Amino acid sequence: MNADVSTRIEKDLLGLREVPTQFYYGIQTLRAIENFDLSASKLAQFPNLIKSLAMVKMACAKANQSLQKLDQHKYEAIEYACSRLIHGEFHQQFPLDMIQGGAGTSTNMNANEVIANIGLEYLGHAKGEYQYLHPNNDVNMSQSTNDVYPTAIRLGLLLSLDDLHAPFRRLIDSLRVKGQEFSHVLKMGRTQLQDAVPMTLGQEFNAFAATLEKDLAKLSSIPYSTLNYMNLGGTAIGTGINTEASYTSLAVTALSKISQKDIQSAPDLIEATSDMGDFVLLSGLLKCTATKLSKIANDLRLLSSGPRAGIQEINLQPRQPGSSIMPGKVNPVIPEALNLACFQIIANDLAVTLAAEAGQLQLNAMEPLIAFKLLESIELLGKALAMFQTHCVEHITANEEYCKAQVENSIGIITALNPYLGYETTTRIAKTANQTGASVLELVRQEHLITDDVLTKILTVENMVQPSSNTMQEKLIA
């Protein structure tokens, strides 16, 4: 320790340590900082988890105060400290690496020590004077890391999913706007990268919106079907040792009020302490969304490829020069960045799955990685959605005339003529068109198979991109 730094002496199971007076965390957090320096991601970077820890500590203190196990002065000090954390203060006092051994004990003690020292100052005492407000005896009363930490993770995920809703909704709405804007733009649909049948560009963008709508609905429903069931009150392994009979109900009720969430007590606290299935389910949904978004990014990169030697049906807004050697080149950097973010979310799902599987008996010691990767995925997804919407989707334009020309020159247009000419005739015309380079429409006109008037009606946007009635087909054939 630097001799010029003012310190206080703290004691734990392993002995005495000097802790810089300026820090609100204490000896156990200091040891964890020294033990775990594994990633650049620190607890302070995930404010929803810190806020959730504070909400849980406040709820537990309220339950203990109601049971007359915690005196009024200590309760007020804990409530004051937790309130300040909930409002975003002192988050820099949570410097722990998100990847840590000990099943989250270091994170729980970080919270206990910070809350105790903020509370001590509120009571008029110096940091570290734990005889007046103790991190374990008072702040952690009736608790274990094994129920506090999973509860805080679940609540932190609920808060983070709330934050995800708005950018998700805005992207879907932007895709719907483009669907309406491009509703009249006829283009070729493609299967297996080959010309298929005509569609509108608007239908393509509406399909993007529709697939994301389904995922938003699933992510909006999961919080109140799985994540809101907490093991708070189960303490060490779910049996509730060191609590009173009414403690769990009081703590859960208080947490619901503080968080303004519908928090429920898990039906089986032992099961809820060891099982990570809900986290795997959420991770799977995030992976599903990332997979869909990455596919949309791929499609936009293909549709905008060119600008003269590719598909070139749409234009993406130029965001930056694309090459240090090729003048004039502009790359689709926003869809590319979305791809990369999605790949990370997909990879995080594997980490969550492996960590969930690695638990033994009554506890899963790998929960810190589960918390880290889920919170990271939600935060990354929210930022990627916002970037994609504001820097890409909003500015997409269509090459309408080029799309129309591609349709008219495509072999795929023959499918629209199949009900009127029959499969044998249309197959022959498609083969001739491929061999000669002539367009399907030219060949049909040359053979006088359909009059120009009927052909024009068949090839209207309305008849090309949606089912037509038998009456319409019979009328055109007649």
C-alpha positions in Angstrom: 0.0 0.0 0.0 1.3 3.5 -0.9 2.5 5.2 2.3 0.9 8.4 1.2 -2.6 6.8 1.0 -4.8 7.1 4.1 -6.0 3.6 5.1 -8.1 1.8 7.7 -7.6 -1.7 9.1 -10.2 -4.3 8.4 -10.3 -8.0 9.5 -11.8 -11.1 8.0 -11.3 -14.9 8.2 -7.9 -14.7 6.6 -6.5 -11.9 8.7 -6.0 -8.1 8.7 -5.6 -5.8 5.6 -5.2 -2.1 5.0 -8.1 -0.7 3.0 -7.8 2.8 1.5 -10.1 5.1 3.5 -11.6 6.6 0.3 -13.1 3.2 -0.7 -16.6 2.3 0.4 -15.9 -1.4 -0.2 -13.9 -3.3 2.3 -11.5 -6.2 2.9 -13.4 -9.0 1.2 -14.0 -6.9 -2.0 -10.3 -6.0 -1.9 -9.3 -9.6 -1.8 -11.6 -10.4 -4.7 -10.1 -7.5 -6.8 -6.7 -9.1 -6.3 -7.9 -12.6 -7.0 -10.0 -12.0 -10.2 -8.6 -9.9 -12.9 -9.9 -11.9 -15.9 -11.8 -9.5 -18.1 -12.4 -5.9 -18.9 -16.0 -6.2 -17.8 -16.6 -5.0 -14.2 -19.7 -5.0 -12.0 -19.9 -1.2 -12.3 -20.6 -1.6 -16.0 -23.9 -3.3 -15.3 -26.0 -0.7 -13.3 -29.2 -2.8 -13.3 -27.4 -5.6 -11.4 -26.1 -3.1 -8.8 -29.6 -1.5 -8.5 -31.1 -4.9 -8.1 -28.7 -5.9 -5.4 -29.6 -2.7 -3.5 -33.3 -3.4 -3.9 -32.9 -6.9 -2.5 -30.8 -5.7 0.4 -33.5 -3.0 1.1 -36.3 -5.6 1.0 -34.4 -7.9 3.3 -33.7 -5.1 5.8 -37.4 -4.2 5.7 -38.4 -7.8 6.5 -35.9 -7.9 9.4 -37.1 -4.6 10.7 -40.7 -5.8 10.6 -39.7 -8.9 12.6 -37.9 -6.6 15.1 -34.5 -8.3 14.3 -33.0 -5.1 13.0 -33.4 -1.9 15.0 -34.8 1.3 13.4 -31.6 3.2 13.2 -29.8 0.4 11.4 -32.7 -0.1 9.1 -32.8 3.6 8.2 -29.1 3.6 7.5 -29.4 0.5 5.2 -32.5 2.0 3.4 -30.6 5.3 2.9 -27.6 3.5 1.4 -29.6 1.3 -0.8 -31.7 4.2 -2.1 -28.5 6.0 -3.2 -27.4 2.9 -5.1 -30.8 2.5 -6.7 -30.5 6.1 -7.9 -27.2 5.4 -9.6 -24.7 6.7 -7.0 -21.6 4.9 -5.7 -21.6 2.5 -8.7 -17.8 3.1 -9.1 -17.4 1.3 -5.7 -18.2 -2.0 -7.5 -14.9 -2.7 -9.3 -15.2 -6.5 -9.3 -14.6 -8.6 -12.4 -17.8 -10.1 -13.7 -16.0 -13.4 -14.0 -15.3 -14.6 -10.4 -15.1 -17.7 -8.4 -17.3 -18.3 -5.3 -20.8 -18.4 -6.8 -21.2 -14.7 -6.4 -20.0 -14.3 -2.8 -17.6 -11.6 -3.8 -20.4 -9.6 -5.4 -22.7 -10.0 -2.4 -20.0 -8.9 0.0 -19.1 -6.0 -2.3 -22.7 -4.8 -1.9 -22.8 -5.6 1.9 -19.6 -3.6 2.5 -20.6 -0.6 0.3 -24.0 -0.4 1.9 -22.6 -0.7 5.4 -20.0 2.1 4.9 -22.5 4.4 3.2 -24.9 3.6 6.2 -22.1 4.3 8.7 -21.5 7.7 7.3 -25.3 8.4 7.5 -25.2 7.4 11.2 -22.2 9.7 11.8 -19.5 7.1 12.0 -16.4 6.4 9.9 -16.0 3.8 7.3 -15.0 0.5 8.7 -16.6 1.1 12.2 -18.6 -2.1 11.7 -19.5 -2.4 15.4 -22.2 0.2 14.6 -23.4 -1.4 11.3 -21.9 -4.7 10.1 -21.8 -5.9 6.5 -22.6 -9.5 7.5 -24.5 -9.2 10.8 -26.8 -6.4 9.7 -26.8 -5.8 5.9 -26.7 -9.5 5.2 -29.0 -10.5 8.0 -31.3 -13.5 7.2 -29.5 -13.9 3.8 -27.0 -16.0 1.9 -25.2 -15.2 -1.3 -27.1 -18.2 -2.6 -30.5 -16.6 -2.4 -29.6 -12.9 -2.7 -27.4 -13.2 -5.8 -29.8 -15.3 -7.9 -32.6 -13.0 -6.9 -30.6 -9.9 -7.9 -29.7 -11.5 -11.2 -33.3 -12.2 -12.0 -34.4 -8.7 -11.0 -31.5 -7.2 -13.0 -32.6 -9.1 -16.0 -36.1 -7.9 -15.6 -34.9 -4.3 -15.5 -32.6 -4.9 -18.5 -35.4 -6.5 -20.6 -37.5 -3.4 -19.9 -34.7 -1.3 -21.4 -34.6 -3.6 -24.4 -38.2 -3.1 -25.3 -38.0 0.4 -26.7 -35.2 -0.1 -29.2 -36.7 -3.4 -30.3 -40.1 -1.7 -30.9 -38.6 1.2 -32.8 -36.7 -1.1 -35.2 -39.9 -3.1 -35.9 -41.8 0.2 -36.5 -39.1 1.4 -38.8 -39.3 -1.8 -40.8 -43.1 -1.4 -41.1 -42.6 2.1 -42.3 -40.3 0.8 -45.1 -42.8 -1.9 -45.8 -45.4 0.7 -46.5 -43.0 3.0 -48.4 -42.0 0.1 -50.7 -45.4 -1.5 -51.1 -45.6 -0.6 -54.8 -42.0 -1.7 -55.7 -42.2 -4.9 -57.7 -39.1 -7.1 -57.5 -38.0 -10.7 -57.8 -38.2 -13.0 -54.9 -35.4 -15.5 -54.6 -35.0 -19.0 -53.2 -31.6 -20.6 -52.9 -30.1 -17.4 -54.4 -32.0 -18.1 -57.7 -34.9 -16.2 -59.2 -38.2 -17.5 -57.8 -41.4 -15.4 -58.2 -42.2 -11.7 -58.0 -43.0 -9.9 -54.8 -42.9 -6.4 -53.6 -40.0 -4.9 -51.7 -42.6 -3.8 -49.1 -43.6 -7.5 -48.5 -39.9 -8.3 -47.9 -39.6 -5.6 -45.2 -42.9 -6.4 -43.6 -41.6 -10.0 -43.3 -38.6 -8.7 -41.5 -40.9 -6.8 -39.1 -43.2 -9.8 -38.6 -40.4 -12.2 -37.6 -39.0 -9.7 -35.0 -42.5 -9.0 -33.7 -42.7 -12.7 -32.7 -39.5 -12.5 -30.8 -40.4 -9.3 -29.0 -43.7 -10.9 -27.9 -41.7 -13.9 -26.5 -39.2 -11.7 -24.7 -42.0 -9.5 -23.3 -43.8 -12.6 -21.8 -40.9 -14.5 -20.3 -40.3 -12.1 -17.4 -43.7 -12.8 -15.9 -43.7 -16.5 -16.5 -40.3 -17.5 -15.3 -37.8 -14.8 -14.2 -40.1 -13.2 -11.5 -40.1 -16.4 -9.4 -37.3 -15.8 -6.9 -35.6 -18.0 -4.3 -35.2 -15.2 -1.8 -35.5 -16.5 1.7 -34.0 -19.9 0.8 -30.6 -18.7 2.2 -27.9 -21.3 1.8 -29.5 -24.2 -0.2 -33.2 -23.3 -0.1 -34.2 -24.6 3.3 -34.4 -21.1 4.8 -32.0 -21.7 7.6 -31.4 -18.6 9.8 -34.8 -17.1 8.9 -38.1 -16.9 10.6 -41.2 -18.5 9.1 -42.8 -15.2 7.8 -39.5 -13.7 6.6 -39.7 -15.0 3.0 -43.2 -13.6 2.5 -42.2 -10.2 4.0 -39.1 -9.9 2.0 -40.7 -10.9 -1.3 -43.6 -8.5 -0.7 -41.2 -5.7 0.1 -39.1 -6.4 -3.0 -42.2 -6.3 -5.2 -43.1 -2.9 -3.8 -39.5 -1.5 -4.1 -38.9 -2.8 -7.6 -42.5 -2.3 -8.8 -42.3 -5.7 -10.3 -44.6 -8.7 -9.7 -42.1 -10.7 -7.7 -43.2 -14.1 -6.6 -41.7 -16.7 -4.3 -40.6 -19.9 -6.1 -42.8 -22.9 -5.3 -39.7 -24.9 -4.3 -36.8 -22.9 -2.9 -34.4 -25.8 -3.0 -35.1 -26.3 -6.7 -35.0 -22.6 -7.5 -31.6 -22.3 -5.8 -29.9 -24.9 -7.9 -31.8 -24.8 -11.2 -30.6 -22.5 -14.0 -33.2 -23.5 -16.6 -34.9 -20.1 -16.7 -31.6 -18.5 -17.6 -31.0 -21.0 -20.4 -34.5 -20.3 -21.8 -33.9 -16.6 -21.8 -30.5 -17.0 -23.4 -32.1 -19.2 -26.1 -34.6 -16.5 -26.9 -31.8 -13.9 -27.2 -29.9 -16.3 -29.4 -33.0 -16.8 -31.6 -33.4 -13.0 -32.0 -29.7 -12.6 -32.8 -30.0 -15.3 -35.4 -32.9 -13.6 -37.1 -31.3 -10.2 -37.0 -28.1 -11.6 -38.5 -30.1 -13.1 -41.3 -31.8 -9.8 -41.9 -28.4 -8.1 -42.0 -27.2 -10.7 -44.5 -30.3 -10.0 -46.7 -29.7 -6.3 -46.7 -26.1 -6.7 -47.6 -27.1 -8.9 -50.5 -29.9 -6.7 -51.7 -27.6 -3.6 -51.6 -24.6 -5.4 -53.2 -23.0 -3.6 -56.1 -23.6 -0.7 -56.6 -23.4 -1.8 -60.3 -22.3 -5.4 -60.4 -24.6 -6.8 -57.7 -28.3 -7.2 -56.9 -28.5 -3.5 -56.2 -32.2 -3.4 -55.4 -31.8 -1.1 -52.4 -29.4 1.6 -51.3 -27.9 1.8 -47.8 -26.8 5.2 -46.5 -23.0 5.6 -46.9 -21.6 5.8 -43.4 -17.8 5.9 -44.1 -15.2 5.3 -46.8 -14.9 1.6 -47.4 -11.3 1.1 -48.6 -7.8 2.4 -48.1 -6.9 1.4 -51.7 -10.2 1.3 -53.8 -11.5 4.9 -54.4 -15.2 5.3 -54.2 -15.9 2.0 -52.4 -18.5 2.1 -49.6 -19.2 -0.9 -47.5 -22.4 -2.0 -45.6 -20.7 -1.4 -42.2 -23.9 -1.2 -40.2 -25.3 -4.5 -41.2 -21.8 -6.0 -40.8 -21.6 -4.6 -37.3 -25.0 -6.1 -36.5 -23.7 -9.4 -37.7 -20.8 -9.2 -35.3 -23.0 -8.3 -32.4 -25.3 -11.2 -33.1 -22.4 -13.6 -33.3 -21.3 -12.5 -29.8 -24.8 -13.0 -28.5 -25.0 -16.5 -30.1 -21.6 -17.3 -28.5 -22.8 -16.1 -25.1 -25.6 -18.6 -25.3 -23.1 -21.4 -25.4 -21.4 -20.0 -22.3 -24.7 -19.8 -20.5 -25.6 -23.3 -21.5 -22.3 -24.7 -20.3 -22.4 -22.8 -17.0 -25.9 -23.9 -16.3 -25.0 -27.6 -16.9 -21.9 -27.3 -14.7 -23.8 -26.9 -11.4 -23.6 -29.7 -8.8 -26.1 -30.8 -6.2 -27.7 -27.9 -4.4 -25.9 -24.9 -6.0 -24.5 -23.7 -9.3 -21.2 -22.0 -8.7 -21.0 -20.8 -12.3 -23.8 -18.2 -11.9 -21.5 -15.2 -12.2 -20.8 -16.2 -15.8 -24.5 -16.7 -16.5 -25.3 -13.3 -15.1 -22.4 -11.7 -17.0 -23.3 -13.2 -20.4 -27.0 -12.6 -20.1 -26.6 -9.0 -19.1 -24.0 -8.5 -21.8 -26.2 -10.0 -24.4 -29.2 -7.8 -23.5 -27.1 -4.7 -23.5 -25.3 -5.6 -26.7 -28.6 -6.4 -28.4 -30.2 -3.1 -27.3 -27.3 -1.1 -28.7 -27.3 -3.1 -31.9 -31.0 -2.7 -32.5 -30.7 1.1 -32.0 -27.6 1.3 -34.3 -29.4 -0.7 -37.0 -32.5 1.3 -36.9 -31.0 4.8 -36.8 -28.0 4.3 -39.0 -29.4 1.8 -41.6 -33.1 1.0 -41.8 -34.4 4.5 -41.6 -32.3 5.6 -44.6 -32.8 2.7 -47.0 -34.0 3.7 -50.5 -35.2 1.5 -53.3 -33.9 1.3 -56.9 -37.5 1.0 -58.2 -36.9 1.0 -61.9 -34.0 -1.5 -61.7 -36.2 -3.8 -59.6 -39.0 -3.6 -62.2 -36.5 -4.3 -65.1 -35.1 -7.3 -63.2 -38.7 -8.8 -62.9 -39.5 -8.3 -66.6 -36.2 -9.8 -67.6 -36.4 -12.8 -65.2 -37.1 -16.4 -66.1 -39.0 -16.5 -62.8 -41.9 -14.5 -64.2 -43.0 -17.5 -66.1 -44.5 -18.9 -62.9 -47.1 -16.2 -63.0 -48.1 -17.4 -66.5 -48.4 -21.1 -65.5 -52.1 -21.0 -64.6 -52.9 -19.6 -68.0 -50.5 -21.5 -70.3 -50.0 -24.8 -68.5 -46.8 -26.3 -67.1 -45.6 -27.9 -70.4 -45.8 -24.7 -72.3 -44.3 -22.5 -69.6 -41.4 -25.0 -69.1 -40.7 -24.9 -72.8 -40.7 -21.1 -72.9 -38.4 -20.9 -69.8 -35.9 -23.3 -71.4 -35.9 -21.3 -74.6 -35.4 -18.1 -72.7 -32.4 -19.6 -70.9 -30.9 -20.9 -74.1 -31.4 -17.7 -76.2 -31.2 -14.9 -73.7 -34.6 -13.7 -74.8 -37.0 -12.5 -72.2 -40.1 -14.6 -71.3 -42.4 -11.8 -72.3 -40.8 -11.5 -75.7 -41.3 -15.2 -76.4 -44.9 -15.2 -75.2 -45.6 -12.2 -77.4 -43.8 -13.8 -80.4 -45.9 -16.9 -80.2 -49.1 -14.9 -79.6 -49.9 -17.1 -76.6 -51.6 -14.3 -74.6 -52.8 -10.9 -75.8 -51.0 -7.9 -74.6 -54.1 -6.7 -72.8 -54.4 -9.9 -70.8 -50.7 -10.1 -70.2 -50.7 -6.6 -68.8 -53.4 -7.5 -66.4 -51.7 -10.7 -65.3 -48.5 -8.8 -64.6 -50.0 -6.0 -62.5 -48.5 -5.8 -59.0 -51.8 -6.9 -57.4 -52.0 -10.1 -59.4 -48.3 -10.9 -59.2 -47.8 -10.8 -55.4 -51.0 -12.3 -53.9 -53.5 -15.1 -54.6 -56.0 -14.3 -57.4 -59.5 -15.6 -57.5 -60.6 -18.4 -59.8 -63.0 -16.0 -61.4 -60.2 -13.6 -62.3 -58.2 -16.5 -63.8 -61.2 -17.8 -65.8 -62.0 -14.2 -67.0 -58.4 -13.6 -68.2 -58.2 -17.0 -69.9 -61.5 -16.4 -71.7 
